[in-house]
Amino acid sequence: MGRILHDTPGCCLRAGKMACRSASVVGSLASRHFDETSRRAVDWEMLQARDPGRDVTRSTRRWGVVVGIALLWAAAGLVALRLSRGAGPGAAPVREPLPKGTAPRLGSLGPRLTSNETSQPLSVHGENLVPGLRLSLGPPLSLELPLTVVDPGHAFARLPAHVALPENMSEALVQAWLVAPEGRPAPEGRATLTVVNDAAFPDLTTMVASPDGRTLFILAPSMDTVFALDVASGRVARRAVGDGPSALATWKDARGHAWLGVVHRFQAELRVYSLETDAPPRVLPAPAGATGLEVDGARGVAFIAEHVEDRVHAVSLEDGRERWASGVDPNPRALARWKDLLAVGSLQTGQLELLRQSDGVRVSTVVPGPGVAIVGGYTERFRAQVMGGKAPRALVASEKLGRVFMASLGPNVGPNPQRMEPTNNGGVAVVDPARGEYVRHRGFGAGVTEGLALDEDAGLLYAADVGIGRVRVLDARALMAASDEAARGAVLQELAMPPLEDMPRVRPAEDFLKKGRAGEELHSGPRAVVLSPDARTLYVLNRFTRAVAVVDVRDARAGQARLVRQLPVVESRAQVKRRLGQVLYYADLGRTGITCDGCHIEGHMGGVFYEKTTPNRVYRSPTVLGSRDTPPYFTPASNRNLLETARHVGGRNRFHNPDPSDEEVEALAFFSSLLSTPPNPFRGEDGAPLQEVTLPDGHKGMPARGRALFEGQGNCTKCHPAPLYALDQDPATRSQFHDVGTPLALPLRTEYQDLVPGVAAPSLAGAWDVWPMLTSATAGYGVKDGHLVVETRFPLRAVLETAGPKHGGASTLSPAERDDLLAFLLTL
């Protein structure tokens, strides 16, 4: 499987990886010690490149002592949490004596980067491992975890959720070692684990209103919290809602009662709260990995999108019974109901699927192709070269207008004679659901359109732009008019969302609103918009300032919507450097339409694109999650760490208007370095892989047998060694490029693609949530009639079944052995 490292304006690269370990400079002495250590840490790669004989390992150990002292200082006064001794859940007690002359040895711990947002499985790789061992994690965690030992080389544990860290500590570098039962030889070896303090980093992502419009419900996923904002008084209440809340919905049932629903990524349940009483919520079963929620209150049905099996589930609100489940394109999120249809948007394919609400049967798939209408923005002149769509970030449907409106970065432009890399053109697409047709895309040429709200009666559409910090007021009827020129005049107003006074800025005030740049409002980050029931007030959720803007839209059609006030939701001045990095990750200062999030949505993948200049071709967009430990980046490798990457890509994203400052580079690299891989859903309560895994195509496999094949007959560890399953995880084996016989490119206008063989082997950690695969994206995509088509939703199998003799030993495996190997890969 080939890794893509791209050098494109707008792609913060293959997973934006790095060895950057900086932490917040705001706070205690411990924070200052930790930050200084981090600045030295990010330079390890450069130091070794300049002086190959330098003992980086020794430097790491020396600075690890400094980090340990600093973290001990920071942890003073905290109560240490220590888990009870004993075997992990499901592990049978074993009393076998350790062979004489041998001692358990800890070789590595994976993942090396994890989060305290939820419970995380950990993998221990070592030698002479025996039941009864425990994993000890040093300060500031001070935990001892039971291990489930499956053989002498492999053991597993689970880090509990919400381990406490000081609020201003963005990450903690923790030493790990093994502890043997009393009377056994002392284990050898140490490893490090970096824990990101997501639980203390408020991030508001979703907002809905109560049916009467009096209360706004705002989701903070990393805090497992929903905030209730009373719009009249500005008072805020908070409620814990379960592990990893991901989507909200409000509705009235057939009897007129009002409800709030919450689904979760890490907890397989739908919580239903009464908005009229203080009764505890009803808890209904729901699929794991939920990402989207849409409710038909009159019929008592909740539609839940999830990305573990990539399905939409229809669940009864009466008893939680599943009425149907339908497979959809990878990573569905945005949902909208239109008459008897349900529109489902895929973040990976950029396609919109229309399902029947009654039984989940797919009626049509809507995707732009060559010649589609594009009005406005840089991509308008590349209509003929459109190869597909970009991720639907929000959907809003109107039966009255007969249309579905979709926020996205527009049609996806592919290989073209000019070899231009236009890619992103944030705006609003118009879809005719009755015909299953993509009508047109109205591009704005700048920013990233993220949230939508529709006033059907007035024919007004409100679009939040997180990239430039503005809300656009659009004439919905002009957008859907027969004439492209009418659509060109659809923008009635752009309203800036000024940041709160105490919000730190990424640059001096004089650097904004000049030479075509965006204004200081990009520090606000409008993410979601909600219209009041009387359509007189628009509420705007500003992600970075964590406040809700109240906008009077009574005169919006005349272009005179006005900001009335801003209501803070949650105040936090912790982790300032990380917050500035978040702004830079999403911001479009140069008004180019190109941002890090544009190609790596929420730090993850974002489909495919044609760019990179040298070599210029179609690439898959890689994930940034968990990538900081596997530099270098790009193909060919040209950036040794995230600092170099942030400087290079950050400048290109803006077209060097202006080049990022040193402070911006550090903040952006730091934020990217803290994006960790989410917990694997194919692990058990003890952190170990499930005994049997059902594959996406219905086959079943045994991960334990698959692991033996991976390390043996499959010959996979040569390019994918543990614990991150990538050669780039260690300095000694980095930058090894291989030609393993995988396709060089999608067969789409190859005369405009540079077909260069040889790529670095990608990390397989989190492979269960990667689509498409291979640098060329050919494990997932195919080509038909000049545009991309989805050939398989299970790219791992496509990789194995097309692997030749140059790609490990997969070609020698039997069908049953392939199922076992695939099951193992899904647990990584």
N, C-alpha and C positions, 0 to 999 in steps of 0.2 A: 504494500500500500504506500502510495507516495504522499509526501507532505508538501503542501504548497506554502511557499514563503513569498509574498508578493511585495513589490516595490511600487505601489500605486498611489496616486493622489486620492486619498480617501479611504484607504484600507490600512488600519493600524496593524496590519499584518497578522500573520498566521497565528496566532494566538497571542500576539503581543507578548512574547515570552521574555523572561529575564531573570537576572539574579539580583535585582534591586531589592534591598531590604530596608529602605528608609522608613522612618516612622514620624509621627507628628512632633514638631518642634515646640508645640505649645504645651505647657504643663510643668510637671515636676522635674526634679533632678534626674529621676529615672528616665523620663522621656528624652531629656537632653543627651544622656549617655547613650540611649538606644539609637537616637537619630544620628549621632556622630558615628557610631558603629555601623549603621546602615549605609552612610555615605561612603565609608571605606569598603563596605561589602560590595556595592555595585561596581566598584573599580577592580575587583578581583580578576574579572575576565580580561580587562585591558592590561593589567599588570602582567598577567601571565603571557599575553600576546607579545608584550614588549620584551619580557625576560622569560623565555621558556623554561629556564632552570629554577625559577622562583618557586618556593615551597608554599603553594597556596593553601594546602591542607593545614600546614603549621600556622599560617596566618589566621585561618578560619578558627583553629582551636584557641589561639591567643585572644582573638576578639570575642570568641564565645565566652571566655572567662569574664571579660568586661561586661558583656551582655547579661551574663548570669548575675553579676553583682548588682547591675542596674535594676534588673527585674526583681531581685530580692528586696531591694530598697522600695520599689514601687508596690510590692505585695505586702509590705509591713502593715500589720493591723488587720489584714484580711483573714477570714477563717478558712483554713485549708480543708478542702473536701477530699475525703479518702473513701474509696469504695471498699466494700467488704471483700475479704479474701475468699478465694475459692474459684472453682471452674466456672466458665461462662455458661450462659443458658444453653442447654442442650448438650453440654459436654459431660461425658461419663467420667466419674473419678477413676483414676488409674494409679496403681501403687507400684508400677514397675520400677526397679532401681535403675539409676543412671549407670551406663557402662563405665567401668573403671578407666581412669586416665583421660576422660573426655569431659568437656564442660559445654553447656549451651552457649552459643555465640549469636549475638544480634548483628546481622549484616546490614540491613537497610529497613526503612520504614516508609510505607507509602499510604496515601499521598504525602508528599513533603509539605504541601500547603493545604490547609483546611480552614474551616470556619466554625465559629461558635454559634452560628445561627440555628443549627439543628444538630441532632445526633449524627455522628460521622463514623462510618466503618474505617478501620485501619488494618493494613496488611503488614505482617512482620515476616521478613525473609531472613533466614539464618541457617545455623547448623546445630545439630544435636538437640533440637527443640523437643521437649517432652511435656506431657500434661502436668499441670500444677504450677507452671511458670506464670508470672504476672508481668505486666508491662508498667513500669514506673515512669511517670512524667514529672519532671522537675518544676521548680518555680517558674512563673507565678501560678501554674495550675496545681501543682502538688497533688497529683492524682495517682492512684494505683489501680490498674484495670486488669480484670481477669482475662486470660488468653484461652482461646479455643485452638488447640494444637491439632492439626490434621495429619501431619507427617513431620519428620525431623527437619524439613526445610521450610515449612510454612505454618504460620499461626495467624490468628485474627482476633481483633478486639473492637470495641465500639466506644468512641469518645462521647460522653453524655452531652446533651444539648445545653446551651446557655451557660457554659462554664464562665465564671465571672472574671472580667479583666477591668483594670482601671479605665474609666470612661475615655480618657484622652490617649490611651494606648491603642494605636491602630492595629498593631500586630505584636505577637509575643513569640520569641524564638525559644523553644523549649527543648531541653535535653531529655533523651529517652534512653532507658536501659532495662535490662531484664532482672527480675528478682526470682530466686529459686526458693522452693520450700525449705524449711529448716532441715539442716543436716545434709543438703545437697551441695555439690561444688558451686562456687560463685560463678555466675554467667560472665561472659566477656562481651565487649563491643558496646558502642554507643551510636546513636543516631540523633538527628534533630528534626523537630516538627515545628512548623510555623503556623500559629493559630491566628486568624484574622478576626478582629473584634467587630464583626458585623452587628452584633446585638446592641451595641452602643452607637451605631451610626444610623440615625433616623433617615429614612428614605421613603418619601410618600409617592406612590405610583398610580393609585386608582381612586376615583371619586364617583359616588352616586348620590342621588337625593332621595329623601323619603317621598312617598306619593303626594303628601300635602306640601312638599317643598320647604318645610320649616327646618329640616335637619339635613346636613351633608355628612355622609359617611366616607371616611378617608382611610385608605389602607396603608399600613407601614409593615411590609412583609418581614423584614429582618427583626422586628420587635414583636412579632406575633400579636399585633394590636390593630384594632379599628378605632379611630377617633370619631366621635360624634360632635359636630360643630353646629351649635344653634345659631342660625344666620341672623336672628334679630338681636341677640345679646352678645354674640361673639364668644360665649362660654363653650369650653371644650371638655368633653368627658372621654374617657378611654376605657376600652374593654378588651381583655385577652380573648382571643378567638381560636386558638389551636395552632398547631405547628405549621409554619410556612403558608399563611393565607395568601392567596394568589389572585382571586377575583371576587367581585361583589355584584349583587343585583338586589333591587327592591321591586315590590309588586303588590297588587291587591288581588286577593283570591276571589272566587266566584261569589262569596258572601260579603265582600267589601272590606275584609280585614287586611291590614297592612303588615308586610313582612320584610325582613332583611335576610339574604342568604349569603353565606361565605363558604367557598371551597378552598382547598389547600394543596400545596405541592407535596408535602411530606406526611400528611395525615389523611388517610383515605376516608373522608367524611364530608358531608354537607351539613353545616350548622344553619338552622332556621330560627331566627329571632323574631318574636312578636314586637311590633312597634307600638302596640297599644297597652301592653302589660309589662310587668317586670319578671315574668315567668322565665325560668331557665330555658335555653334553646333546645329545640328538638334536634337530635343528632341522627342523620340518615346516612346509610352507606353510600360511598361515592368512589369513583376510580382514583387510584394513586396518580400523582403527577399532574393534578388539575392546573390548567392555564387559562381557561375561559369559562364564563357562566352567562347563560341567557335563560330567562324564565317566562313561561306562558302561565300567568297566574290564573286566568279563567279556566284553563284546562288542567291546571295542577301538575305541570311538567317542567322539570329543570333540564336544560341541555348543557352538558359539561364537556368541554374539550380537554384532552390530556395528552401529554407527550411521552409517556412511557410506552404505550402500545400505539400511539398516534390514532386515537379514535375519538368520536363524539358519542356520548352516552345520553340517552333520554331516561330520566329517573323520575318516578312518581313522587310528588311532594306529600302524598298521603301516607305511604308506607315504605318509601325508599326502594320499591321494586324497580328493577331495570326493565324498561319496555323494549328498548333495542340499543344496539351498539353498532356503529358503522366505521370502518377503516377510512381514514382520510390522509391527505398529504402530510408530510412530516412537520412536526411542531405547530399544530393548529393553535390559534389564540383568539383572534377577533371573531365574534359571532353576531349575527343580526337576523331577526325574523322578518319575512316578507310574505304576507298571505299564508299559504300553506307550505312555504319553503323556509329552509334555514341556510343562510349564507355562512360559510366557514372559510377563513383565511389562513393560509399556510405561510409561516415565517420563512421557510426554507425554499419552497418552490415559487413563491410569489403568485400562486394560483388561487382562485376563488371557486370553491365547490358549492353547488346548490343541492341540498338534500331535502327529501320530503320529510316534513315534521312527523308524519304519522308512522312511518316505518324506517326512516333513515336511508332509503334508497337514493342513490346519486342520480339526479336529473340531468345535470350538465356541469361542465368545468369551464370556467371563464378565465381566459388568459390572453393578453395582447400578443399579436403576431406581426409579421412584416406588413407595413403600410398602415398601421393603426394611427388614428388621429392623435397628435400631440400638439397642444396649443400652449405656447409660452415656454421659456426656459431653453437651456442650451441644447437639449436633445431633439428639439423640434425638427431640425434638418436631417435627422438620422432615422426618420420613420421607416424607411425601407430596410434598415438593418436590425430592427427589433427582433430579439430572439426569445422573449418571454416577459415575465413580470417581476416586480420587486415586492417585498414583503408587505401584505396588508396590515397596517399598524392600527387602524380603527375602521369600523364599519357603522353606518347608520342607514336604516331602510325607511322608505316612505311609500305606503300604499297609495296615498293621495297623489303623489307625484309619479308613482310607477317606477321608481328607481332605487338603486342602492348606491350610496356614495362611499368611496373608499379612500382613506389616507394612505399614501405610499410614496416611494421615491420614483415612481413612474415606470413606464415600460423599460425593459432591460435591453440596452443596445449592445449588439454583439460585434463580431469582426466586420470591419468596414474599410473601404479603399484608402481613406485618409489616415487609417490607423490611429484614430483619435480615441480617447478614453473618456467619453462623456458621462456614462453610467448614471449618476444621480441627478434627479430633477424633482425635488419634493413638491407635492401638490395633492390634488384631489382627482380621482378617477370617477367616471360615471358608468354604471353598469345597468343594463336592461335585464332584469331577472326573468321576465316573461319569455324573452327570446334567448336568454343565456348568452348575451352579447356584451362585449367590452366596447362602450360607445366612444369615449375619448378620455384623455388625461389632460387636465389643466395644470401645467407646471408653473411654479413660481420662480424657478431658477436659483433660489437661495433657501437655506434652512431645511428643516425636517418636519413635515406635518405629522403630528402625533395624535391629537384628539379631535373629535367631531361632535357637534350638537346641531340639531335641525329644528327650525321653526317651520312646520309644514304650512300653516295658514298664511304666514307672511312670505313664505318662499325664501327664507334666509338660512344660510349654512355658516356656522362658526367653526373655524379651524385653528387649533392651537399649534404653534410652531416652537418646539423645544430648542431648536438650533439658533434662532435669532431672537427669541424672547418676545414674540408678538402673537397677537390673535388677529386673524383675517376674517373680515365679514364679507361673505360671498352671496351673490344672487344665484340661488339654486336653479331657478328656471333658465337663467342664461347659461349655466353650466351644461344643462341638458338640451339646449336648443339645437335645432338642426344645423345652424350656421356656426362654423368655427370662430368667425369674427364676433359673434354674440358671446361665445364662451370667453373670448379674449378680454371682454369688458366686464367679466363677472366679479372682479375684485372691487368692492365698494369702499373698503377701509382697512388699514393696518393699524392696530392699536398696540402700543408698547406696554409691556408689563414691567415697570421700573422695579429694581431690586430694593429690598429693605435697606435702610441706612447702615445697619450693622453688618450687612453681608460683605465679606472681604472681596476684593476685586483681583482679577488675574493680571491686570495691567493698570498703569496710571490712567486717570480719567481722560487725559488729552489724547490717548491712543485710539479712542473709539470715535465712530461717526466721522471718519475722514478717509479719503481715498477709496470710497465705496464700502467701507467696513460697517459691520453691525454696531449697535449702540450698547451701552452698559446693561440694557435690559436682558442681554443674553445670560446674565447671572441669575435670572429668575427661573427659567426653564419651565414654561407652561406645558403641562403634560396632559391634562384632561380638562374638559369643559362640560358644564351642566347648565341647562336652561331651567328657569323657574316655571312652575305650572302655568302662570299667566304670561310667560314669554317676555316679561318686562325686565328681567334681571338675568345676567349671565355670570356664572361662578367659574373661576379659572383656578385650577390647582397648579401652583408653582412649585415644582419639585425641589429645586435647589435652595430656595429661601424657606420652604416648608410653611407656606402661607397660602391663603385663598383670597384672590382678588375678586371684588364685587364690582360688576360693570353694569351700568345703566344702558340698556339696548333699546329703549323705546324709540329712539331716532336713528337706529342702526341703518335702515334703508337709505337714509340721507347721508350716510357716512359720518354720523355724529354720535356713535357709541362713546361713552366716557367712563373712565375709572372713578369709582366713588370712594373706595377704601380697601384696605387689605387686612385680613384677619389671620394672625399667627395661629398655627395649629400646634406645633411643638417647637420649643426653643432648645437649641443645643449649639454651643460654641466649641465643642470638642472636635478633635481630628480635623483641624482647619486645613492643613495641607492636603489631606485626602479629599475634602469638600471642593477645594479649588481644582484638584485633578478631575473630579467628577464633572465640574462645569466645562473644563477643557475637552473632555471626552465627547461631550454632546454638543458643544458650541460650534457655530459656523461664523467665526469672527470675520473671515474674508468674504463672506456671502458668495461662496462658490457652490454651495449645495453639498459639499463634501465634508463629512465628519467621521470620527472613529466609529460612532454608533451606526452610521449609515451603512457600513459594511459588516459590523460586528454587533448585532443587536443585543443590547444588554450584556455585552461582553462575549456573546456566543457567536454562532455562525450567521450568515446572511445571504445564502444562495451562491450564485456564481456571477462572474463579471469578466469583461474583456478589458484588460489593461496590463500595466506594469512596464510598459515602454521597452525594456530589454530584459528578457524576451517578452514580446507582446503576444498574448494569446488568451484563451478562455481559461480561467482558474476557478476553483471552488474557494469560497470564503472560509477561512479556518476559524477556529475558536480561539479566543483570548483566555478563556477560563483555564486556570491551572497551568498556564504556559510559561510562567516566569522562570522556571527551572530548566528549560530546554532551549536556550539560545544555541547558535546564532539564528538570525532571521533573514528572510528573503531567499529567492532563488535567482542567481547564485547567492550564497551567504555573504552579506555585506554589512550587517549590523550585529555587533557582538553582544549587546545587551539592550535593555529597554530604554536606557538613557539615550543611546545613539538612535534608537528607533523613534523615540518621541521627538527628538530634534529633527530627524530626517522627514518622517511622515507628517509631523505637525506642521512643518514649513510647507510641504507640498500640498497639504490639504487646503491651506490658505492661498496657494499660489505665491507664497513668500510675501504676503501683504498683511502683516509684517512677518518676519521670521520670529519664531518663539524665543522668548527670553530664557536665560538659564533657570529662572525660578519657574517658568511655565513648564520647561522640559522636566524638571525634577518632580513637579506636582503631577503631571500627566503620567510619567513613568511610574510614580508611586501608586497612583490610583489603579493603573493597569496591573501592577504587580500584586494587588490584593484581590483580584478576581479569581476566586477558587472554583474548582470543579465541584458540582453538587454531589451529594451522597448517592451512591449507586442503589437503584431500587431492587436489584437482584441479589441483595445481601440479606441475611437473616438478622434476628435480634442480637445475636452475639457478634455480628460483624462479618461472619464467615459467609461464603457463597452458598446459595440454596443448593440442596442436594440435587434437585432437578429443575430445569428451566424450560418453560415453553417459549419457543422461538416465535418471532413475528409472523412466520409463515405457517404456524401450527405444529411444526415438528417439535420434538422434545430432545433435550440433551442433558448430559451429566457433566457439570463443570469440573468435578474432581478428575474424571477421566480425560476431559479436555485439557486440563492443566498438564497432565503427564504427556499428552501429545504435543502440546505447545513447547514443552521443554525437551522433548525427545524427538520422535519421528518427524514432527512438523518442522523442526529446525528453525523455530521462530525467534529464539532468544539471541541469535546472531545479530539481528537487526533491532529486536524489541526486548531488551533485557529489563528485568524488574529493577526498581519498584515503579518507575514511570513508563516502562516499556518503550523506551526510546534511547538511542545511542547518545543523543544530545543532552541527556541528563547529567553526564559527567564530562569534565574538561578533556580527559584523555581520549574519549571516543567521539568527540563532536566533529561536525562538519564533514562527515563521511557520506558522499553521494554515490548512489547506486542506480544501475539500470537493471530493474528486476523484470523487465518484459511487459510492464503494464502499458496501456495505451498512452500515447503522448498527448493527444488532444481529442476533443469532441469533433466529429466529422462535419463541421459547420464552417464553410468558407475558409478552408485550411490555407488557401493562398495568402490570407492575411494573418496567419498565425505563425509564430516562430517555434518550430518543433524541436525543442532541445531536450535530449534524454538526460536522465540522472537527477535524482532528488534525494533528499535526506529522509530517512525512515521516520514517520510521525509517531508521536506518543499514542498509545492505544488506551490510555486512561480515559474513561468517559466515552469509549467508542460506541456504547449503546445509544448515545444521543448525537451521533455524527451522521449527517446526510447532506449531500452525496459524499462519496469517498473517492480516493485517488486524487492526485494533483489535477488531473484532467477532468474530474467530476464524471468520468464515464461509468463509475459504479453507482448508478442511480439514474443518470440522465441518458437519453438518446436524442436523436435528431429526426424530425419529420417535417417536410414542407417548409424548410427554412427556419424552423424554430425548435426550441427544446421541448421534449416530452418526458414524462416520468416513466421509466422502464421498470424500476423496482423500488419498493419502499424498504427493502432489506439489503442495503449495499454490502454488508459484511459477507453475506452468502455470495453475492456477485463477485466479490474479490476472490474468495476461495475457489469458486467454481471456474473462474477464468485464469487462475494462477498457473503459470507454466513452470518448467523446471528451474528457471532462474529465480523464482519467488519462493524460496524456502522449500519445504517438503509437502506443501498442501496438496499438490497434484497427486501424491501417492496415497492419500487417505481414502478410505471407503466412505460411502454416504453416511453410515452411522457414525463413523469417526469424525466426519465433518460437522455433524450435528453436535457432538460432544465438544469439539473445538470452538464452535460458534457459541455454545452455551457458556464456556469459560470466558470468551472474549466479552460477552455481555456483562460479566460480573466485575470487570476491571474498572 
